[in-house]
Amino acid sequence: MTIFEDADQRLLPGFRRQPVEIDGNVIMTLSAGQGPALLMLHGDPQTHLCWHHLAPALKGRFSVVLTDIRGRGESHKPGHVEGDNAYTKRKMADEQLAVMKKLGHDRFSLVAHDRGARVARRLTLDHPEAVERLAVMDIIPALDFYEHVDAGLAQDYFYFSFLTQDHPIPERLIAGDPEGFLSLILQGLSDSRVPYDDHALEAYMTANAAPEAITAMCECFRAGYHIDRRHDRADREAGKRISCPTLVMWGEKGIIGKHFDVRAVWERWCEQVSFAPVPSGHFIPEEAPEEALAQLIAFLDTDVG
């Protein structure tokens, strides 16, 4: 048994592991529950295990699907190709949509954190017919982020510039101490130590310290800077907005709320938006799971309240 299988058994009992093949590439999925479909997308440098506090509680109300997004966990990891980038949020969103359709879900809600929230936002903008409701955690859209970078934000989120440097510059530097670099991110975005489960943390480090995973992370950030913000600009100029009900969550002790007017940014992108700051840093699902769960149930379950 691999450490990933062991962690799934311990932290996500009752969830069925199912590699799903899309265009010849594997996306690892786990699913459980019944009811309306709900796709949950993790962030960096993590895997689907980041939902281990929330997903078991949601499977009593929803058909929950967890995936490892492209380049992370046990999913496929395209390498660097000069002149192309496999990690645009548009390509990643199309892949996640294909996974859900292959699992029999043509319409679903989305809950997503960090990188996964960027994929979820793009999926909702590009395929509004597929998304019932959208909940994003602790992100600012790529265009808004890079338009407002100043010295303080650049210092707090240094890797938003570092990881976008040309291949293979960041990869070579990270290779000297990949575990140290990942730990810096995992513990550097909150005002106190994040209480990760030991099995989840081991899976994060094992999956994301591999050379192909480091390249995937870099490519994903490069796509954000070079391509995703261009897609955002085209949407902004066209007046395109998210039409479904949207919940925006952020950590009150994190960096996003410190540097951005979260409400003002997201009101420009959404037609129906509500907000839920929570008492945590960046890693909301593991720092404030009870508060996050309460907000999500109230938002997703239209029978509540």
Secondary structure as UniProt FT lines:
FT   HELIX           3..11
FT   TURN            13..14
FT   STRAND          16..22
FT   TURN            23..24
FT   STRAND          25..33
FT   STRAND          37..41
FT   TURN            44..45
FT   HELIX           48..51
FT   TURN            52..54
FT   HELIX           55..58
FT   TURN            59..61
FT   STRAND          63..67
FT   TURN            70..71
FT   TURN            73..74
FT   TURN            82..83
FT   TURN            86..87
FT   HELIX           89..102
FT   TURN            103..104
FT   STRAND          108..113
FT   HELIX           115..126
FT   HELIX           128..130
FT   STRAND          131..137
FT   HELIX           142..147
FT   HELIX           151..156
FT   TURN            157..158
FT   HELIX           159..162
FT   TURN            163..164
FT   TURN            167..168
FT   HELIX           169..174
FT   TURN            175..176
FT   HELIX           178..187
FT   HELIX           198..208
FT   HELIX           211..223
FT   HELIX           224..228
FT   HELIX           229..238
FT   STRAND          242..251
FT   TURN            252..253
FT   HELIX           256..259
FT   HELIX           262..269
FT   STRAND          270..278
FT   HELIX           284..287
FT   HELIX           289..300
FT   TURN            302..303
//
